[in-house]
Amino acid sequence: MIQYHLEPIAPKTYEGDLIFVYGDEVAERTLPFSKREIELIKERKTQSKNFVLSFDRLPNHTYVICFDSELESVESLEELRRLAADLHKRMMQDNVHAVAVVGEGVIPEEIVAVTEGLTLADYTFDRFYSKQRNHLLFYCRAQGKKTGNTQIFQYPQ
């Protein structure tokens, strides 16, 4: 079961690995990225509306999930789960075990869909194994035009 906690996370000053969920072009001016990174995001958005990018800001990683927020709710949420599961594979390759999830121009259900995708991708059938696996720990924040609340989701250890 996922536990929910409230805690503010400022993406521009957060020192750790970060997932940025981006679905609304209006929020572009508030993105916590350099001009070069924003240009790269815009370029990828012209090719496909749904994708995952990663920026290495050593020693941390910043991941961007872009999705088409104009799709129907069910399609949009399922696409976010799929993108989050793909991102989980990349995060395990980068040896990332804790991450903050920040959304700009998204609704809380979209942040929940990302955490669901990460949780489902992190699930293993290791109940009877003797070697303990490190599971992903993540924090979330959704704040933008559509929502004004802050949420944290933490995967139990």
Buried (B, 14 or more C-beta within 10 A) or exposed (E): EBEEEEEEBEBEEBEBBBBBBBBBEEBBEEBBBEEEBEEBBEEBBEEEBBBBBBBEEEEBBBBBBBBEBEBEEEEBBBBBBBBBBBBBEBBBEBEBEEBBBBBBBBBBEBBBBBBBBBBEBBEEEEEEEEEEEEBBBBBBBBBBEBBEEBBBBBBEE
